[in-house]
Amino acid sequence: MNAFNNLVPPQKETYDVGLGGSFTISFPTDRNLAVRLNLSGSSENGVNRAQGYSDINLQHSIFSLGGDLQIFPQGTAFRHRGLYFVVGLSADFERFDGSYGSDPGYYPDYTTNKSRLGGSVGIGHSFGYDAGMRFNLEATFHKTLTGNDVGAGDPPSTDFVKLGFGWVF
C-alpha cells in the first residue's frame, strides 16, 4: 500500500458555494410539533487538483425529497411563529460530472449518478405577526447516511450547511 501512495500524487478537491432552492409545506399536528414535506435542489462547481496533472472541472447537482419534524418549544406550531428545531430524512438523487478543460455542464467527460439517504438537523426562527407578512430564517446541516463508501467506488459523501430564507403563508 505504501508503494501505491508514492505513485499517486496527493489530490485536492474543492467545491465553491452552491446555489439552490427549496419548497416546503408544513402541517402542524400539535402545539409543539409540525410535519414538513420538502423538495429541494442545488448545484455547485469545483476543481480537482493534483500536482503534475491537468485540473479536472467538477460539477455536483443534488435533488432531494424529504420529510422533517419541526419542534416548536414555545408551543407556536399552529401559527408557525418563533423558534423551532428541525430534524429529518431525505432521498437524495445526485449527479457528479467532471471534465478536463471543458465546461462540465455541457461537455462532461464522465458522469456518475447516485441515490442515497440523507439526514438533516437544524434550527430556525419565524418572524412577523399574524396579520402581516411573515418570513423565516433557517440553518441546517445535511449529512449523507448511506452509500458513501469511497473504498467501494462511491462518490464522496454530500455533507453541507444550508442557510435558508423563506416566506410563511
Backbone as a ProteinNet text record, in pm:
[ID]
protein_1_A
[PRIMARY]
MNAFNNLVPPQKETYDVGLGGSFTISFPTDRNLAVRLNLSGSSENGVNRAQGYSDINLQHSIFSLGGDLQIFPQGTAFRHRGLYFVVGLSADFERFDGSYGSDPGYYPDYTTNKSRLGGSVGIGHSFGYDAGMRFNLEATFHKTLTGNDVGAGDPPSTDFVKLGFGWVF
[TERTIARY]
82	0	86.5	199.1	285.8	344.3	375.9	429.2	322.8	198.1	90.6	77.8	91.1	80.6	189.8	305.4	413.3	385.6	301.2	269.6	161.5	66.4	-44.7	-17.3	-10.9	15.5	-105.6	-82.2	-196.4	-288.6	-418.7	-519.1	-593.4	-637.4	-719.4	-844.8	-959	-1087.1	-1163.9	-1200.8	-1271.8	-1397.5	-1500.4	-1624	-1647.8	-1704.5	-1741.6	-1876.8	-1923.3	-2055.7	-2159.9	-2257.6	-2361.5	-2483.5	-2563.8	-2688.6	-2801.6	-2908.7	-3019.8	-3148.5	-3251.6	-3381.5	-3459	-3561.2	-3643.8	-3786.6	-3877.9	-4018.9	-4063	-4119.8	-4162.8	-4307.6	-4375.2	-4511.1	-4510.4	-4556.4	-4556.4	-4699.5	-4722.1	-4853.3	-4845.1	-4900.7	-4898.7	-4983.4	-4931.2	-5004.1	-5032.6	-4967	-4977.5	-4929.5	-4946.4	-4897	-4744.9	-4675	-4528.8	-4467.6	-4546.8	-4490.8	-4560.1	-4479.3	-4530.1	-4451.3	-4519.3	-4455.1	-4437.3	-4318.5	-4287.8	-4241.2	-4296.3	-4253.1	-4172.4	-4066.6	-3984	-3928.6	-3912.6	-3843.4	-3730.5	-3611.6	-3500.9	-3399.1	-3322.5	-3217.3	-3108.9	-2988.5	-2877.5	-2771.6	-2684.1	-2574	-2452.2	-2336.4	-2211.9	-2101.7	-2006.9	-1893	-1766.5	-1667.2	-1540.8	-1429.5	-1313.9	-1194.4	-1121.6	-1069.3	-980.8	-840.3	-747.3	-610.1	-513.9	-418.8	-310.3	-183.6	-76.7	48.7	96.1	126.6	174.1	63.9	-60.4	-174.2	-260.5	-338.2	-432.5	-544.4	-595	-707.8	-831.1	-917.5	-1043.5	-1155.7	-1239.1	-1355.3	-1463.5	-1524.7	-1625.8	-1757.7	-1866.1	-1998.4	-2079.6	-2146	-2228.9	-2368.5	-2470	-2609.1	-2682.1	-2773.4	-2849.6	-2995.2	-3084.6	-3228.2	-3274.8	-3347.7	-3388.4	-3539	-3594.8	-3733.6	-3724.9	-3786.6	-3767.9	-3886.6	-3872.4	-3969.4	-3896.6	-3950.8	-3887.9	-3990.1	-3940	-4018.6	-3972	-4065.6	-4035.1	-4086.4	-3998.2	-4034.1	-4032.2	-4147.2	-4163.9	-4170	-4059.9	-4059.7	-4152.9	-4192.1	-4280.2	-4427.7	-4458.3	-4596.8	-4664.2	-4588.9	-4644.6	-4650.1	-4662	-4661.2	-4781.9	-4900.2	-5019.5	-5008.1	-4938.5	-4919.4	-4784	-4703.9	-4568	-4493.2	-4475.3	-4410	-4305.6	-4194.4	-4093.1	-3986.6	-3913.8	-3801	-3851.2	-3780.6	-3811.1	-3683.3	-3686.2	-3578.2	-3632	-3545	-3588.2	-3492.3	-3550.1	-3472.3	-3547.3	-3472.8	-3542.2	-3454.7	-3520.1	-3455.4	-3492.8	-3405.7	-3434.2	-3378.5	-3445.6	-3393.8	-3318.5	-3189.1	-3103.3	-3066.4	-3093.1	-3058.7	-2949.6	-2831	-2714.1	-2654.5	-2589	-2517.3	-2381.3	-2276.5	-2139.4	-2085.7	-2045.2	-1987.3	-1844.1	-1760.3	-1622.9	-1574.9	-1487.2	-1432.8	-1290.4	-1215.1	-1075.7	-1069.4	-1076.8	-1061.5	-1186.4	-1298.3	-1422.2	-1525.6	-1635.5	-1740.2	-1814.9	-1817.8	-1882.3	-2032.7	-2095.4	-2239.6	-2279.5	-2190.8	-2224.9	-2148.1	-2024.2	-1941.3	-1870.9	-1945.4	-1876.7	-1803.3	-1683.3	-1607	-1651	-1704.4	-1759.8	-1874	-1970	-2086.5	-2115.4	-2145.3	-2186.2	-2315.7	-2415.8	-2542.2	-2548.8	-2603.3	-2607.5	-2734.4	-2801	-2916.2	-2875.4	-2900.9	-2859.6	-2962.9	-2948.2	-3030.3	-2951.8	-3018	-2953.6	-3031.1	-2963.2	-3025.7	-2990.5	-3078.2	-3050.3	-3098.5	-3032.5	-3068	-3041.3	-3130.6	-3110.6	-3196.8	-3188.4	-3261.1	-3314.5	-3432.4	-3491.7	-3573.1	-3614.9	-3699.2	-3790.2	-3919.8	-4017.2	-4042.9	-4038.3	-4055.9	-4184.7	-4242.7	-4361	-4480.8	-4592.2	-4716.3	-4821.1	-4932.7	-5040	-5099.8	-5114.7	-5186.8	-5097.2	-4967.4	-4878.8	-4794	-4700	-4609.2	-4513.7	-4493.3	-4400.3	-4293.4	-4177.5	-4067.7	-3989.8	-3907.2	-3826.2	-3682.3	-3594.9	-3453.4	-3423.6	-3341.6	-3312.9	-3171	-3105.7	-2973.3	-2979.8	-2944.6	-2946.8	-2815.6	-2779.8	-2664.3	-2716.1	-2671	-2711.3	-2593.2	-2619.9	-2515.6	-2565.4	-2478.5	-2509.7	-2503.2	-2609.8	-2616.4	-2583.5	-2615.2	-2588	-2519.4	-2449.7	-2390	-2270.5	-2192.6	-2075.1	-1947	-1935.4	-1815.5	-1718.9	-1622	-1526.8	-1444.9	-1417.8	-1342.4	-1415.9	-1548.3	-1629	-1654.2	-1593.8	-1609.6	-1722.2	-1786.8	-1893.1	-1833.3	-1906.6	-1861.3	-1854.1	-1778.1	-1766.5	-1901.2	-1911.6	-2038	-2072	-2202	-2250.6	-2292.9	-2200.8	-2225.3	-2212.9	-2312.7	-2308.4	-2397.5	-2376.7	-2462.2	-2549.2	-2678	-2772.8	-2829.1	-2816.9	-2875.6	-2996.3	-3111.1	-3233.6	-3308.3	-3378.6	-3466.3	-3595.5	-3709.6	-3835.6	-3949.8	-4061.3	-4183.9	-4281.9	-4357.9	-4459.7	-4595.9	-4676.4	-4808.9	-4915.7
-118.4	0	124.8	120.5	236.9	269.5	166.3	191	257.3	218.9	280	428.7	464.1	604.3	688.7	629.7	704.1	727.7	643.7	658.4	761.3	774.3	866	993.5	1107.2	1232.1	1271.4	1346.9	1392.5	1481.1	1462.2	1538.3	1629.5	1742	1833.9	1863.4	1831.3	1851.7	1957.9	2065.5	2174.7	2211	2250.1	2299.6	2441.8	2521.2	2657.3	2656	2771.7	2785.3	2749.8	2669.5	2627.6	2716.1	2705.8	2780.4	2680.7	2702.3	2609.5	2672.6	2591.1	2636.1	2522.7	2557.2	2453.3	2502.5	2406.5	2433.4	2339.7	2395.2	2313.2	2343.5	2241.9	2255.1	2195.7	2274.6	2233.8	2209.9	2095.8	2058.8	2046.9	2143.1	2132.3	2013.4	1935.8	1821.2	1838.2	1934.7	1958.7	2102.1	2153.5	2288.3	2297.1	2187.4	2189.4	2115.5	2055.6	1970	1994	1997	2003.9	1904.9	1846.9	1758.5	1840.7	1834.8	1917.1	1828.9	1851.5	1785.2	1886.1	1839.2	1934.5	1876.4	1964.7	1939.1	2041.2	1996.8	2092.8	2044.9	2138.7	2108.5	2213.6	2173.6	2268.7	2218.4	2308.9	2275.7	2357.2	2295.2	2365.2	2314.1	2400.1	2367.3	2363.9	2292	2282.7	2237.3	2209.3	2168.8	2061	1960.3	1859.6	1889.9	1911.1	1945.8	1840.3	1801.5	1712.1	1759.8	1769.4	1820.5	1734.9	1801.6	1732.2	1685.6	1710.8	1669.2	1789.9	1778.5	1885.2	1889.6	2009.3	2023.8	1958.7	1905.5	1846.2	1936.9	1985	2065.7	1972.7	2009.8	1926	2000.6	1926.1	1981.1	1877.1	1920.9	1832.6	1893.2	1813.7	1856.2	1756.8	1807.3	1720.4	1764.8	1666.3	1688.4	1600.5	1657.6	1583.6	1590.4	1477.9	1466.8	1424.7	1502.8	1470.4	1500.6	1457.2	1483.8	1522.2	1621.6	1672.1	1680.5	1680.4	1714.7	1851.6	1942.9	2074.6	2077.7	2107.9	2111.9	2257.7	2306.7	2444.6	2442.3	2471.4	2459.3	2558.1	2666.9	2766.3	2738.4	2626.9	2589.6	2673	2717.4	2805.3	2738.3	2607.8	2536.3	2571.9	2591.2	2621.1	2755.4	2850.5	2981	2991.7	2886.7	2883.8	3013	3033.9	3154.7	3118.4	3191.4	3176.2	3073.5	3035.7	2942.4	2800.5	2727	2585.5	2509.1	2381.1	2289.2	2195.8	2150.7	2064.9	1945.4	1827.6	1705.6	1623.9	1564.8	1492	1400.3	1329.4	1237.7	1278.7	1244.7	1277.8	1170.6	1153.7	1072.4	1168.9	1148.9	1239.4	1174.6	1244.6	1199.1	1292.3	1237.6	1320.3	1288.5	1388.3	1372.7	1439.5	1365.2	1414.5	1415.5	1532.2	1546.8	1596.1	1553.4	1601.2	1615.7	1712.6	1732.9	1785.1	1758.9	1802.6	1923	2042.9	2164.3	2214	2146	2194.7	2214.7	2278.4	2304.6	2174.8	2129.4	2001	2001.4	2117.7	2123	2091.4	2117.6	2096	1980.8	1961.8	1857.2	1775.5	1702.8	1624.7	1505.9	1479.7	1363	1237.5	1255.3	1141.4	1190.8	1102.2	1133.3	1014	1042	939.4	984.4	897.1	924.4	836.9	893	819.7	856.7	756.7	778	735.7	824	795.1	847.3	804.4	853.4	961.9	1074.8	1184	1219.6	1279.8	1326.6	1472.2	1543.1	1683.4	1718.7	1817.2	1869.8	2019.8	2097.8	2241.5	2319.6	2451.2	2544.1	2656.2	2707	2813.9	2906.7	3016.9	3112.6	3181.5	3188.7	3260.5	3396.7	3499.3	3636.8	3692.5	3789.1	3857	3836.3	3895.7	3891.3	3811.9	3784.6	3706.7	3776	3907.5	3979.8	4029.4	4023.4	4077.2	3969.8	4015.4	3922.9	3862.5	3733.2	3663.7	3595	3581.5	3511.9	3431.3	3340.8	3260.8	3252.9	3232.4	3205.9	3069.1	2991.7	2855.9	2817.1	2743.5	2687	2538	2454.6	2309.6	2249	2137.7	2059.4	1931	1900.9	1780.8	1684.6	1556.1	1452.8	1333.4	1278.2	1154.7	1039.5	957.9	847.9	712.7	691.2	562.8	587.3	485.9	492.7	584.2	595.9	682.2	605.6	483.3	402.3	432.1	518.2	558.2	438	344.1	224.3	137.5	144.1	66.7	144.3	262.1	340.8	442	457.2	557.9	697.9	794	933.3	978.2	1081.9	1126.7	1170	1161.8	1197.3	1343.7	1371.5	1506.7	1565.3	1632.8	1696.9	1847.2	1922.1	2066.3	2136.5	2265.9	2352.3	2432	2432.8	2507.3	2622.8	2742	2860.8	2899.7	2912.6	2938.9	3060.9	3122.6	3235.3	3207.6	3225.8	3197.9	3279.5	3272	3340.1	3238.4	3279.4	3194.3	3246.2	3157	3195	3139.4
0	0	0	67.6	73.6	-63.4	-144.8	-278.7	-367.2	-349.6	-427.2	-394.7	-267.6	-227.7	-291.3	-320.8	-385.3	-533.4	-596.5	-738.2	-764.3	-674.1	-693.1	-613.6	-682.4	-609	-524.7	-418.8	-338.4	-420.8	-400.8	-474.7	-379	-431.1	-352.5	-433.4	-374	-440.5	-362.2	-429.1	-361.6	-438.8	-364.8	-424.5	-376.9	-465.8	-431.3	-361.2	-323.5	-264.8	-370.5	-332	-425.8	-418.7	-519.8	-525.9	-541.2	-466.9	-474.8	-428.6	-425.4	-381	-319	-244.2	-184.1	-169.2	-164.4	-142.5	-31.4	75.3	187.9	223.8	273	324.6	464.8	560.3	699.6	746.6	812	864.2	1016.2	1091	1236.8	1282.4	1374.3	1428.6	1577.6	1638.4	1781.5	1805.8	1926.1	1956.6	1939.3	1964.2	1961.8	1843.9	1756.3	1652.1	1517.9	1413.3	1276.1	1191.2	1094.3	996.8	870	813.1	695.3	580.6	463.3	340.3	260.1	195.2	121.1	-7.4	-103.2	-229.6	-235.7	-265.2	-274.1	-376.3	-423.5	-519.3	-513.4	-551.1	-554.7	-651.8	-686.9	-777.1	-736.8	-745.3	-717.2	-808.9	-835.9	-920.5	-836.4	-884.5	-813	-904	-842.8	-917.1	-838.6	-910.9	-853.7	-904.8	-812.6	-849.1	-796.6	-880.2	-840.2	-909.4	-834.6	-888.7	-1006.2	-1117.8	-1236.7	-1330.1	-1296.8	-1378.7	-1411.2	-1519.5	-1554	-1451	-1426.4	-1335.3	-1396.4	-1310.7	-1353.8	-1302.9	-1394	-1356.1	-1303.2	-1191.3	-1127.7	-1118.1	-1128.6	-1104	-1028.1	-922.8	-842.1	-833.8	-864.3	-853.6	-764.6	-682.7	-593.5	-592.8	-599.4	-586.7	-471.3	-377.8	-258.7	-237.2	-196.3	-149.6	-3.9	84.7	225.3	312.7	435.6	539.7	667.2	737.8	859.1	971.1	1092	1209.3	1255.6	1275.9	1330.8	1474.3	1565.5	1707.4	1751.9	1794.8	1842.1	1995.3	2064.7	2211.2	2281.2	2215.6	2277.7	2247.3	2181.1	2154	2046.2	1944.7	1841.2	1704	1700.2	1572.3	1485.6	1545.7	1465.8	1393.2	1449.6	1386.3	1316	1326.4	1268.9	1300.9	1430.3	1478.4	1582.1	1582.6	1686	1651.7	1753.1	1741.9	1716.7	1630.1	1609.5	1576.1	1606	1570.8	1463.5	1375.7	1265.9	1255.5	1232.1	1209.3	1104.6	1009.9	904.2	822.4	731.8	637.6	495.7	400.2	261.4	168.9	55.9	-53.5	-144.6	-156.8	-233.9	-367.4	-474.9	-609.7	-660.9	-679.1	-708.7	-844.7	-901	-1027.3	-1012.4	-1044.6	-1040.1	-1183	-1231.8	-1365.2	-1352	-1445	-1448.8	-1590.8	-1611.5	-1745.5	-1734.6	-1837.4	-1845.5	-1938.2	-1880.7	-1959.6	-2028.3	-2017	-2077.4	-1967.2	-2000.9	-1903.9	-1872.6	-1745.2	-1714	-1735.6	-1736.2	-1757	-1899.5	-1995.9	-2136.5	-2199	-2160.5	-2221.3	-2113.8	-2030.3	-1927.6	-1989.2	-1938.8	-1982.5	-1908.4	-1790.4	-1717	-1627.4	-1603.1	-1520.7	-1430.8	-1305.2	-1210.1	-1144.2	-1145.4	-1077.2	-953.2	-846.1	-719.2	-643.7	-585.6	-497.9	-357.2	-260.5	-123.2	-24	100.2	210	282.3	308	379.6	505.1	598.2	720.9	744.8	812.8	841.3	981.4	1039.2	1169.8	1165.9	1228.3	1221.1	1317.7	1300.7	1384.9	1296.3	1331.6	1253.4	1341	1282.7	1353.8	1253.1	1286.8	1204.7	1267.3	1183.6	1228.6	1170.9	1240.2	1189.9	1278.9	1238	1315.7	1239.4	1305.7	1244.2	1122.7	1126.8	1021.7	909.3	923.5	820.6	756	675.9	610.6	713.5	701.9	790.8	707.5	765.1	697.8	800.4	750.4	841.6	794	889.2	865	924.1	852.1	897.7	860.8	948.4	923	953.3	855.4	874.5	827.2	888.9	847.5	784.7	663	589.7	585.5	610.1	608.6	529.2	445.7	374.3	473.5	478.4	574.4	512.8	384.8	320.1	186	136.3	3.4	-6.3	101.8	96.4	126.5	74.4	91.1	-23.9	0.5	-103.5	-149.8	-58.5	-94.7	-195.3	-198.9	-294.1	-422.5	-435.4	-556.7	-552.2	-435.2	-423.5	-426.9	-483	-476.5	-330.3	-301.8	-162.4	-105.1	26.7	92.1	69.5	70.3	47	180.9	244.6	372.9	353	398.7	378.6	479.5	492.2	573.5	477.5	504.4	420.3	502	448.2	508.9	425	487.7	413	461.5	367.6	393.3	318.3	383.8	315.7	369.7	298.6	338.6	392.2	492.4	553	506.3	448.4	400.5	491.6
[MASK]
+++++++++++++++++++++++++++++++++++++++++++++++++++++++++++++++++++++++++++++++++++++++++++++++++++++++++++++++++++++++++++++++++++++++++++++++++++++++++++++++++++++++++

